[in-house]
Amino acid sequence: MPSTRSNTTVADVFFDVPLPHPFSYRVPDGWGLVVGQRVVAPLGRANRTGVVAALHYRDDAAGLKALLRVVETVPVLDAEGLALARWIADQSLSSLGGTLAALLPPVVPIASEGELGMKRGGSIREGSRLRSLSSAGANPKAELLIGAGRETRLLEQIGDGPALVIVPDVEAAARWAQRLVRRGPVVRLDSGVDDSERAAAWAALRAGTAALAVGTRSALLAPLPPGATVALNDEHEAAHKPPGPLRLQSRDVVLERAAREPLRALLTSATPSVEMWWRADSGRATLSAAGPSAWPLTQIADTRGILRREPLTPTLARAVRETLGAGRRVFLLVSRLASALACDECGEILRCPECVIALAYARASRTLGCRVCGRVVPLPDTCPSCRGRRLSPFGWGAERVEHAVRRRFPDARVARYDPDATRGARAEAQRRAAAEAQVVIGTRGALRLFGPGALGLAGFVAPDQLLRLPDFRAGERLFGLVWAAAERVARGGSLVLQSQSPEHYVVDAAVRQDLAGFYRHELKFRGELGYPPFRRLGVVTVAAKGPADMQRLAADVAAALRADRELIVYPPASDRRNRLRRVVVKGRDDLSARLAAGLSDFRKPRPKSRGIIEVEVDPVEWPS
C-alpha cells in the first residue's frame, strides 16, 4: 500500500549560540521562504531570531517544531554572503550563528505576517546570486594606498559609488560620512546611528537605492552590486579586530570578499600592517605610493641612566617651552604599560632567547615569563648585556608627567586624557578638557583627538615602554604610533623621542621617515622566528573551576594538538593572575582547520563540563 505521507519543507536555521550545527524546523504550508532570510523560531524556552542556511524536503518532519514568523520579506544575505560568513566562522573557529549575529543589521519591528504577503506558494526558492564563484580570478589585485594624500586619492577612486567604506570606529564613521556626502547621499551602518537607520541602510544597499555607505566591521557583509568598491581605511588599526566576535581581522574579510565577488578592494594606511606590506612587496597586492608627508623636525634624547627623577629631558622641556611660546599645542604621549624589564644603564630589554619577545615581569614571584613558549626564569641580578644592576619596569605614567608639566609651566592649560581607561561621563569630561588644553598628556588612544597638522609638538616621554611589551608586534606598534604622531604635527613643528634605545631600528626608521627600511628589518625578524606573515598563530585559552582541573585540561589540549606534527605547540602558560592557561600554537595557512580537528573531541557533549576553551586565531592584541 503506498505511503500517504507527503514531503514537507524543512529549514535549517542558525542561531546566536555556541554550537556548530543548525536547528531544523518545519516551514508552514504556503510560505515562500528563501535561504538567507531571518526567521523567528522556538529555541528552548524562548523565541529566537536566526538565519535560514538551507531548505530541503523531508517526509518525516511531522515531529519538528514550526517556524513562527519571518523577520524580513527578502533575504538579508544572498548565497555568496552566506558562503563568506561560513568562511569567516571556519577561519575564526566560531559558530556560524554567532558570526552572523555579529555581522547582520539589527532586527527592527516589521509589519504583520499577513501584510508581508508570505502566502505565495510553497516551493523552495533560491536567494539571488551576484555571480558564479568561478569568475573570481578576473578580479584586480587589492590596492594599498600609502603616503601623502592617501585618503583624498581614495575618495577620487570611490567617485560617486557604489562603494562601502569600512573604518575602525564610530568617530571615523561620522567623519567619513561627512566627507562622502559631498559626492552623494550616504547611509551609515555603524552603532553611531540608531538601529532603525542601520536596518534601513542595509535594505537600501540591498535594493540598490543607496550608492555610498560607511560602517565599522559589523558592515563587512553589507550588500554590494558587481563592480562596487569595498574600502578599508587605516587597515593597520587594532580596532579592526577588537576582542570578541567577530574573531577575524577586517582586512582578511575584505580581501577574501574581493576575491570571491566582482568587487574592487582598496586599503589605506600610513603604516601598513606587516602582513599587508608583505602582500604588496610579494606581488599579492598593488602598492600605490605618493610622495612622503611633510615631516617635522625630529630630535632624539638619549635617556640611558638619566630618566629617573624627572620625566622631561632638557631637549623635550625646551621644545615644550618654544611650542607654547609660538601659540601651538603640545601632545605628550605616555604609556600605562610597563610589564617587562630593561636595563636603565644600557637600555637592553630582557627577552626570551627562543622567541625574542620581551619577557613578562611578574612582581609577586620575581620571575620573567615568555607569553609564547611559556619559559619562566628567575629575575636576574644583573643585566646580561652590560652587567649593570639597574633592572626595572620603570616608566612614567600620565599623572606623574602631568605633575611635572604643571610645575614647569604653571601658566599653561594642561589636561590628561586616557580614553582607553575611562568611560561614560568621566571620559567625556576628560575629552572636553583635552580639546581645550594647550598641553595634553595622554596614551595612544588620545592621539585620535588631533587631526593632521593640529600639533606644534609631539613628544614621546618613554617610548621604550612600548618596546618592552611581551608581544612580537611591539616594534610595529611603536613605529605606527610615532608615524601617526608625526603626521599630526604642523609644518615647522617638532617631534621629540626620549629613548634608552636611540639606535633601535624602529626609532631610526621613524626619524628618517623610512617605511621600506622598517619593514625590511621587521620582515627579516619575523621570517627567522616564524611569526606572521610567515606563519599563523593561534592562542587556545583554557579556564576551569580549580587550578588542578585547569592544569589538566590545558595539558590535555596541548597533547591533542601535538598529535598533529604540522603544528608547533608550546607548553601551557598561566596568565598574570593565574586564572587561565594559554597554549600558543604556530601553523601554516591551514592553521584554523588543524586547530578545529585537534580540538574536535573537546567540542563533544559531556555529562560534566571540564571547563571552557576559547580559541583566538591570528591575535592582534597579545594576551596579558
C-alpha positions as CSV (number, residue, x, y, z in Angstrom):
1,M,0.0,0.0,0.0
2,P,1.6,3.4,-1.0
3,S,2.6,5.8,1.7
4,T,0.2,8.7,2.4
5,R,3.0,10.9,3.8
6,S,3.9,14.0,1.7
7,N,7.2,15.8,1.6
8,T,7.4,18.7,3.9
9,T,9.7,21.7,3.6
10,V,12.3,21.9,6.3
11,A,14.5,24.9,7.2
12,D,17.9,24.6,8.8
13,V,18.4,27.7,11.0
14,F,21.5,29.0,12.8
15,F,21.1,31.0,16.0
16,D,23.5,33.0,18.0
17,V,24.5,30.1,20.2
18,P,28.0,28.5,20.6
19,L,27.0,25.4,18.7
20,P,28.4,24.3,15.3
21,H,25.2,22.8,13.9
22,P,21.8,24.3,12.8
23,F,18.4,23.5,14.2
24,S,15.7,22.1,11.8
25,Y,12.2,23.4,11.7
26,R,9.1,22.7,9.7
27,V,8.1,25.5,7.3
28,P,4.4,26.3,7.5
29,D,2.4,25.4,4.4
30,G,2.3,28.2,1.8
31,W,5.4,30.0,2.9
32,G,7.7,31.1,0.1
33,L,10.9,31.0,2.2
34,V,14.4,31.8,0.9
35,V,17.8,30.8,2.1
36,G,19.4,33.9,3.8
37,Q,16.1,35.1,5.3
38,R,15.8,35.7,9.1
39,V,13.1,33.9,10.9
40,V,11.8,33.6,14.5
41,A,11.5,30.2,15.9
42,P,11.2,28.5,19.3
43,L,14.5,27.5,20.9
44,G,14.5,26.1,24.4
45,R,12.0,28.2,26.4
46,A,12.3,31.3,24.3
47,N,11.6,32.5,20.8
48,R,14.9,33.4,19.0
49,T,15.9,35.1,15.7
50,G,18.0,33.0,13.4
51,V,19.1,32.8,9.7
52,V,17.9,30.2,7.3
53,A,21.0,28.4,5.9
54,A,19.4,25.6,3.9
55,L,16.0,24.4,2.8
56,H,15.2,20.8,1.9
57,Y,12.3,18.3,1.8
58,R,11.6,15.6,4.3
59,D,8.8,13.1,4.7
60,D,9.3,12.6,8.4
61,A,9.0,16.3,9.6
62,A,5.8,15.9,11.5
63,G,7.6,15.9,14.8
64,L,9.6,19.1,14.1
65,K,8.6,22.5,15.6
66,A,7.3,25.0,13.1
67,L,8.8,28.4,12.3
68,L,6.8,31.2,13.9
69,R,7.3,34.2,11.5
70,V,9.8,35.8,9.2
71,V,11.7,38.9,10.1
72,E,12.1,40.4,6.6
73,T,10.3,39.6,3.3
74,V,13.6,39.3,1.4
75,P,16.9,37.6,2.4
76,V,19.2,39.6,4.5
77,L,22.1,37.8,2.8
78,D,22.5,36.3,-0.6
79,A,24.1,32.9,-1.2
80,E,27.6,34.4,-1.6
81,G,27.2,36.4,1.6
82,L,26.2,33.3,3.5
83,A,29.2,31.4,2.0
84,L,31.5,34.2,3.1
85,A,30.0,34.1,6.6
86,R,30.7,30.3,6.7
87,W,34.4,31.0,5.7
88,I,34.7,33.6,8.5
89,A,33.2,31.1,11.0
90,D,35.6,28.4,9.9
91,Q,38.7,30.6,9.9
92,S,37.9,32.0,13.4
93,L,36.6,28.7,14.9
94,S,33.4,30.4,15.7
95,S,29.8,29.3,15.3
96,L,28.1,30.4,12.1
97,G,25.2,31.7,14.2
98,G,27.4,33.9,16.3
99,T,29.2,35.1,13.2
100,L,26.0,36.1,11.5
101,A,24.7,37.8,14.6
102,A,27.9,40.0,14.7
103,L,27.6,40.9,11.0
104,L,24.0,41.5,10.3
105,P,21.9,44.6,10.9
106,P,19.7,44.9,13.9
107,V,16.2,43.4,13.9
108,V,13.6,46.1,13.9
109,P,9.8,45.7,14.1
110,I,8.1,45.0,10.8
111,A,4.6,44.6,9.5
112,S,2.5,41.6,10.4
113,E,2.8,38.3,8.5
114,G,-0.4,38.9,6.6
115,E,0.9,42.3,5.4
116,L,4.1,40.7,4.3
117,G,2.3,38.6,1.7
118,M,4.2,35.4,2.7
119,K,1.4,33.1,1.4
120,R,2.7,33.0,-2.1
121,G,3.1,29.3,-2.8
122,G,5.0,26.5,-1.1
123,S,8.0,25.9,-3.4
124,I,11.6,26.4,-2.3
125,R,13.1,29.5,-4.0
126,E,16.8,30.2,-4.2
127,G,18.2,33.5,-3.0
128,S,19.6,35.9,-5.5
129,R,23.3,35.5,-6.5
130,L,25.6,38.2,-7.7
131,R,27.7,35.9,-9.8
132,S,29.3,32.5,-10.0
133,L,32.4,31.9,-7.8
134,S,34.2,30.7,-10.9
135,S,34.7,34.3,-12.1
136,A,36.7,35.4,-9.0
137,G,40.0,35.0,-10.9
138,A,39.2,38.1,-13.1
139,N,39.2,40.5,-10.1
140,P,42.0,43.0,-9.9
141,K,44.5,42.8,-7.1
142,A,43.8,44.7,-3.9
143,E,45.4,48.1,-3.9
144,L,47.2,49.6,-0.9
145,L,47.3,53.4,-0.7
146,I,50.1,54.9,1.4
147,G,51.9,58.2,1.6
148,A,50.6,61.8,1.4
149,G,47.0,62.4,0.4
150,R,46.1,58.7,0.5
151,E,42.5,59.4,1.8
152,T,42.0,62.1,-1.0
153,R,43.1,59.5,-3.5
154,L,40.7,57.0,-2.0
155,L,37.8,59.5,-2.4
156,E,38.8,60.1,-6.0
157,Q,38.8,56.4,-6.8
158,I,35.4,55.9,-5.0
159,G,33.8,58.7,-7.0
160,D,30.0,58.6,-6.6
161,G,30.0,54.8,-5.9
162,P,28.8,52.2,-5.5
163,A,31.2,51.8,-2.5
164,L,31.3,50.7,1.1
165,V,34.0,52.3,3.3
166,I,34.9,50.3,6.4
167,V,36.5,52.4,9.2
168,P,38.0,51.5,12.6
169,D,35.4,53.2,14.9
170,V,32.2,55.2,15.2
171,E,34.0,58.5,15.3
172,A,35.8,57.7,12.0
173,A,32.4,56.7,10.5
174,A,30.9,60.1,11.3
175,R,33.9,61.9,9.7
176,W,33.8,59.7,6.6
177,A,30.0,60.2,6.2
178,Q,30.6,63.9,6.2
179,R,33.3,63.6,3.5
180,L,31.3,61.3,1.3
181,V,28.1,63.2,1.5
182,R,29.6,65.8,-0.9
183,R,29.5,63.1,-3.5
184,G,26.0,61.9,-2.9
185,P,23.6,60.5,-0.3
186,V,25.4,58.4,2.3
187,V,24.0,55.6,4.5
188,R,25.6,54.5,7.8
189,L,25.9,51.0,9.1
190,D,27.6,51.6,12.4
191,S,26.4,51.9,16.0
192,G,26.7,55.7,15.9
193,V,23.2,55.7,14.4
194,D,20.1,54.0,15.8
195,D,19.0,50.5,14.9
196,S,16.2,51.5,12.5
197,E,18.6,53.7,10.5
198,R,21.1,50.9,10.3
199,A,18.5,48.4,9.2
200,A,17.2,50.9,6.6
201,A,20.7,51.5,5.3
202,W,21.2,47.7,4.8
203,A,17.8,47.5,3.0
204,A,18.7,50.4,0.7
205,L,22.0,48.8,-0.3
206,R,20.2,45.5,-0.9
207,A,17.6,47.3,-3.1
208,G,20.3,49.3,-5.0
209,T,18.8,52.6,-3.9
210,A,22.0,53.7,-1.9
211,A,25.4,54.0,-3.6
212,L,27.6,55.2,-0.8
213,A,27.9,53.6,2.6
214,V,30.1,53.8,5.7
215,G,30.4,51.3,8.5
216,T,32.6,49.6,11.0
217,R,33.4,45.9,11.0
218,S,29.8,44.9,11.5
219,A,29.1,46.1,7.9
220,L,31.6,43.7,6.3
221,L,28.8,41.6,4.7
222,A,26.6,44.6,3.6
223,P,25.1,44.0,0.1
224,L,27.1,45.4,-2.8
225,P,26.4,45.2,-6.6
226,P,29.0,43.7,-9.0
227,G,31.8,46.2,-9.7
228,A,31.5,48.1,-6.5
229,T,34.4,49.2,-4.3
230,V,35.0,48.0,-0.8
231,A,37.5,50.2,1.0
232,L,39.2,49.6,4.3
233,N,40.5,52.8,5.9
234,D,43.6,52.6,8.3
235,E,43.8,48.8,7.7
236,H,46.6,48.6,10.3
237,E,44.4,49.7,13.2
238,A,43.9,47.2,16.0
239,A,40.3,48.4,16.2
240,H,39.6,46.3,13.1
241,K,39.9,43.3,15.3
242,P,38.7,44.1,18.8
243,P,38.1,41.5,21.4
244,G,35.0,39.2,21.0
245,P,33.1,38.3,17.8
246,L,33.9,38.7,15.0
247,R,37.2,36.9,15.7
248,L,38.9,37.9,12.4
249,Q,40.7,41.0,11.2
250,S,38.6,43.2,8.9
251,R,41.5,43.2,6.4
252,D,41.2,39.4,5.9
253,V,37.5,39.6,5.3
254,V,37.8,42.4,2.8
255,L,40.5,40.6,0.8
256,E,38.5,37.3,0.9
257,R,35.3,39.0,-0.2
258,A,37.0,40.8,-3.1
259,A,38.5,37.5,-4.2
260,R,35.0,35.9,-4.2
261,E,32.9,38.6,-5.6
262,P,33.4,41.0,-8.5
263,L,34.5,43.8,-6.2
264,R,37.5,46.1,-6.1
265,A,39.4,46.3,-2.8
266,L,41.1,49.5,-1.7
267,L,43.0,49.8,1.6
268,T,44.7,52.8,3.1
269,S,47.3,53.1,5.8
270,A,50.0,55.5,7.0
271,T,52.0,52.5,8.3
272,P,50.5,49.2,6.9
273,S,50.4,46.1,8.9
274,V,53.4,43.9,8.3
275,E,51.1,41.4,6.8
276,M,49.7,43.8,4.2
277,W,53.1,45.3,3.4
278,W,54.3,41.7,2.8
279,R,51.4,41.1,0.4
280,A,52.3,44.2,-1.6
281,D,56.0,43.5,-1.5
282,S,55.5,40.0,-2.8
283,G,53.1,41.0,-5.6
284,R,49.9,39.7,-4.0
285,A,48.6,43.3,-3.8
286,T,49.4,46.6,-5.6
287,L,51.2,49.3,-3.7
288,S,50.1,52.8,-4.6
289,A,52.5,55.3,-3.0
290,A,52.5,59.1,-3.4
291,G,55.3,61.3,-2.1
292,P,56.0,61.3,1.7
293,S,54.1,63.5,4.0
294,A,55.7,66.7,5.4
295,W,57.9,65.6,8.3
296,P,58.5,67.6,11.5
297,L,62.0,68.4,12.9
298,T,62.8,65.2,14.8
299,Q,65.1,65.1,17.9
300,I,66.2,62.1,19.9
301,A,67.1,62.5,23.6
302,D,69.2,59.6,24.9
303,T,67.9,58.8,28.4
304,R,70.1,55.9,29.4
305,G,70.8,56.3,33.1
306,I,69.2,59.7,33.5
307,L,65.4,59.5,33.2
308,R,64.8,58.6,36.9
309,R,63.6,61.7,38.8
310,E,62.3,64.0,36.0
311,P,60.2,62.8,33.0
312,L,61.2,65.8,30.8
313,T,64.7,65.9,29.5
314,P,66.2,69.4,28.7
315,T,65.5,68.7,25.0
316,L,61.8,67.9,25.5
317,A,61.3,70.7,28.1
318,R,62.8,73.3,25.7
319,A,60.6,72.1,22.8
320,V,57.5,72.4,25.0
321,R,58.5,76.0,26.0
322,E,59.1,77.0,22.4
323,T,55.9,75.4,21.2
324,L,53.8,77.2,23.8
325,G,55.5,80.4,23.1
326,A,54.5,80.1,19.4
327,G,50.9,79.5,20.4
328,R,50.8,75.9,19.3
329,R,49.5,72.8,21.0
330,V,51.6,70.1,22.7
331,F,50.9,66.4,23.0
332,L,53.0,64.3,25.3
333,L,52.5,60.6,24.9
334,V,52.8,58.2,27.8
335,S,52.1,54.5,28.3
336,R,50.2,52.7,31.1
337,L,52.1,49.5,30.3
338,A,55.3,48.5,32.0
339,S,55.2,44.7,32.1
340,A,58.7,43.9,31.1
341,L,62.2,44.7,32.4
342,A,65.0,46.7,30.8
343,C,68.4,47.9,32.0
344,D,68.4,51.6,32.8
345,E,72.1,51.8,32.1
346,C,72.3,50.4,28.6
347,G,68.7,50.1,27.6
348,E,68.8,46.4,27.0
349,I,65.4,44.7,27.1
350,L,65.3,41.2,28.7
351,R,64.0,38.9,26.0
352,C,63.2,35.2,25.6
353,P,66.2,33.6,23.9
354,E,64.0,31.4,21.7
355,C,61.1,33.7,20.8
356,V,63.0,37.0,21.0
357,I,60.0,38.9,22.5
358,A,60.2,40.7,25.8
359,L,59.8,38.6,28.9
360,A,56.8,39.5,31.1
361,Y,57.7,40.6,34.6
362,A,55.8,39.0,37.5
363,R,56.4,41.2,40.5
364,A,55.0,38.9,43.1
365,S,57.1,35.8,42.2
366,R,60.1,37.9,40.9
367,T,60.2,35.9,37.7
368,L,60.2,36.5,34.0
369,G,58.0,34.6,31.6
370,C,57.6,34.2,27.9
371,R,54.0,34.7,26.6
372,V,54.7,32.4,23.6
373,C,56.7,29.4,24.7
374,G,55.9,29.5,28.4
375,R,59.5,29.7,29.6
376,V,59.8,31.0,33.2
377,V,63.2,32.2,34.6
378,P,64.1,33.8,37.9
379,L,64.8,37.5,38.0
380,P,68.5,38.1,37.2
381,D,70.6,40.2,39.5
382,T,72.4,42.0,36.6
383,C,71.9,42.9,33.0
384,P,73.0,40.1,30.7
385,S,74.4,42.8,28.3
386,C,76.3,45.3,30.4
387,R,76.2,43.6,33.8
388,G,74.5,46.7,35.3
389,R,72.3,46.3,38.3
390,R,69.6,48.7,37.5
391,L,66.9,46.5,36.0
392,S,63.4,47.8,36.3
393,P,59.9,48.0,34.7
394,F,60.3,51.8,35.2
395,G,58.1,54.1,33.2
396,W,56.4,57.5,33.5
397,G,52.6,57.4,33.9
398,A,50.3,60.2,32.8
399,E,49.7,61.5,36.4
400,R,53.4,61.9,37.2
401,V,54.1,63.6,33.8
402,E,51.2,66.0,34.4
403,H,52.5,67.0,37.7
404,A,56.0,67.7,36.2
405,V,54.5,69.7,33.4
406,R,52.3,71.8,35.7
407,R,55.3,72.5,37.9
408,R,57.5,73.7,34.9
409,F,54.7,75.5,33.0
410,P,52.3,76.8,35.6
411,D,50.5,79.2,33.2
412,A,49.7,76.5,30.6
413,R,46.3,74.8,30.3
414,V,47.2,71.2,30.9
415,A,44.9,68.1,30.7
416,R,45.3,64.4,31.0
417,Y,43.4,62.1,28.6
418,D,43.3,58.3,28.6
419,P,40.2,57.2,26.5
420,D,41.0,53.5,26.9
421,A,40.8,53.6,30.7
422,T,37.8,55.8,31.3
423,R,34.1,55.5,30.3
424,G,30.9,57.5,30.4
425,A,30.7,61.0,31.9
426,R,34.2,61.0,33.2
427,A,35.6,60.1,29.8
428,E,33.6,62.9,28.2
429,A,34.8,65.4,30.8
430,Q,38.4,64.4,30.1
431,R,37.8,64.7,26.4
432,R,36.4,68.2,26.7
433,A,39.2,69.4,28.9
434,A,41.8,67.9,26.5
435,A,40.1,69.6,23.5
436,E,40.7,73.0,25.2
437,A,44.1,72.4,26.7
438,Q,47.4,73.7,25.4
439,V,49.3,70.6,26.7
440,V,47.6,67.2,26.5
441,I,49.2,64.2,28.3
442,G,47.7,61.0,27.1
443,T,48.0,57.4,25.9
444,R,48.0,56.3,22.3
445,G,44.2,56.4,22.2
446,A,44.3,60.1,22.9
447,L,46.1,60.8,19.7
448,R,42.8,60.4,17.8
449,L,41.8,63.7,19.4
450,F,44.1,65.6,16.9
451,G,43.8,65.9,13.1
452,P,46.6,66.3,10.6
453,G,48.7,69.4,11.4
454,A,46.9,70.1,14.7
455,L,50.0,70.0,16.9
456,G,53.1,72.0,17.2
457,L,54.9,69.3,19.2
458,A,54.5,65.6,19.7
459,G,56.7,64.3,22.5
460,F,57.3,60.7,23.5
461,V,58.2,60.6,27.2
462,A,59.2,56.9,27.4
463,P,58.5,55.0,24.2
464,D,60.8,52.2,25.3
465,Q,57.8,51.0,27.5
466,L,56.1,50.0,24.2
467,L,59.2,48.2,23.0
468,R,59.2,46.3,26.3
469,L,55.7,44.8,25.7
470,P,55.9,41.0,25.6
471,D,54.5,41.0,22.1
472,F,56.2,40.2,18.7
473,R,54.3,43.2,17.3
474,A,55.8,45.7,19.8
475,G,58.1,47.3,17.2
476,E,55.3,47.6,14.6
477,R,53.0,49.3,17.2
478,L,55.6,51.8,18.2
479,F,56.6,52.6,14.6
480,G,52.9,53.2,13.7
481,L,52.4,55.4,16.7
482,V,55.4,57.6,16.1
483,W,54.4,57.9,12.4
484,A,50.8,58.8,13.3
485,A,52.1,61.5,15.8
486,A,54.4,62.9,13.2
487,E,51.6,63.3,10.7
488,R,49.7,65.3,13.2
489,V,52.5,67.9,13.7
490,A,52.1,71.1,11.6
491,R,54.8,72.2,9.2
492,G,57.6,73.7,11.2
493,G,56.7,71.7,14.4
494,S,58.8,69.2,16.3
495,L,58.8,65.5,17.2
496,V,60.9,64.5,20.2
497,L,61.6,61.0,21.3
498,Q,63.2,60.3,24.7
499,S,64.6,56.8,24.4
500,Q,67.0,54.4,26.2
501,S,67.4,52.7,22.8
502,P,68.1,55.6,20.4
503,E,69.8,53.2,17.9
504,H,66.8,50.8,17.7
505,Y,65.7,50.2,14.1
506,V,62.2,51.4,15.0
507,V,63.4,54.8,16.2
508,D,65.9,55.1,13.3
509,A,63.3,54.4,10.6
510,A,60.8,56.8,12.2
511,V,63.4,59.6,12.3
512,R,64.4,59.0,8.7
513,Q,60.8,58.6,7.5
514,D,61.9,55.3,6.1
515,L,58.9,52.9,5.6
516,A,60.7,50.4,3.5
517,G,63.7,50.3,5.9
518,F,61.4,49.5,8.8
519,Y,59.6,46.7,7.0
520,R,62.8,45.2,5.7
521,H,64.1,44.8,9.2
522,E,60.8,43.6,10.6
523,L,60.2,41.0,8.0
524,K,63.6,39.6,8.5
525,F,63.0,39.3,12.2
526,R,59.6,37.6,11.7
527,G,60.8,35.3,9.0
528,E,63.7,34.0,11.0
529,L,61.5,33.3,14.0
530,G,58.3,32.1,12.3
531,Y,55.9,34.9,13.1
532,P,53.1,36.3,10.9
533,P,53.0,36.7,7.9
534,F,55.3,33.6,7.5
535,R,53.3,31.5,10.0
536,R,49.9,31.9,11.6
537,L,49.4,32.0,15.3
538,G,46.6,30.6,17.5
539,V,46.0,31.1,21.2
540,V,43.9,28.5,23.0
541,T,42.7,29.7,26.3
542,V,41.6,27.3,29.0
543,A,39.6,28.0,32.2
544,A,38.2,25.6,34.8
545,K,36.8,25.6,38.3
546,G,40.1,24.9,40.1
547,P,43.8,25.2,39.4
548,A,44.3,21.4,39.2
549,D,41.4,20.9,36.8
550,M,42.6,23.9,34.7
551,Q,46.1,22.5,34.5
552,R,44.9,19.0,33.5
553,L,42.6,20.4,30.8
554,A,45.4,22.6,29.4
555,A,47.8,19.7,29.3
556,D,45.1,17.6,27.5
557,V,44.5,20.3,25.0
558,A,48.3,20.7,24.3
559,A,48.7,16.9,24.0
560,A,45.8,16.7,21.5
561,L,47.2,19.4,19.3
562,R,50.7,17.9,19.4
563,A,49.3,14.9,17.7
564,D,49.4,17.0,14.5
565,R,53.0,17.1,13.5
566,E,52.4,20.1,11.3
567,L,51.8,22.3,14.4
568,I,54.3,23.8,16.8
569,V,52.6,23.6,20.2
570,Y,54.2,25.4,23.1
571,P,53.7,24.3,26.8
572,P,50.7,25.8,28.6
573,A,51.4,29.0,30.4
574,S,49.4,30.9,33.0
575,D,48.2,34.4,32.7
576,R,49.4,37.2,35.0
577,R,46.8,36.4,37.7
578,N,46.9,32.6,37.3
579,R,43.2,32.4,36.4
580,L,43.8,31.0,32.9
581,R,46.1,28.7,31.0
582,R,47.1,29.5,27.4
583,V,48.5,27.3,24.7
584,V,50.2,29.1,21.8
585,V,50.3,27.3,18.5
586,K,52.1,28.1,15.3
587,G,51.0,26.7,11.9
588,R,50.7,27.5,8.2
589,D,47.8,28.7,6.2
590,D,45.6,25.8,7.2
591,L,46.0,26.5,10.9
592,S,42.3,27.0,11.5
593,A,41.3,23.7,10.1
594,R,44.1,21.9,12.0
595,L,43.0,23.5,15.3
596,A,39.4,22.6,14.7
597,A,40.4,19.0,14.0
598,G,42.7,18.8,17.0
599,L,40.1,20.2,19.4
600,S,37.1,18.3,17.9
601,D,36.9,15.8,20.9
602,F,36.6,18.7,23.3
603,R,33.5,20.0,21.5
604,K,31.6,16.8,22.0
605,P,28.8,16.9,24.7
606,R,29.9,15.5,28.0
607,P,27.8,14.7,31.1
608,K,30.1,17.0,33.2
609,S,31.8,20.1,31.9
610,R,35.6,20.0,32.1
611,G,35.9,23.8,31.6
612,I,35.8,26.5,29.0
613,I,38.0,26.5,25.9
614,E,38.3,29.6,23.7
615,V,40.4,30.0,20.5
616,E,41.8,33.1,19.0
617,V,43.4,32.8,15.6
618,D,45.8,35.5,14.3
619,P,45.6,37.5,17.6
620,V,46.3,41.3,17.2
621,E,46.4,42.2,20.8
622,W,48.7,39.8,22.6
623,P,47.1,38.4,25.8
624,S,48.5,39.6,29.1
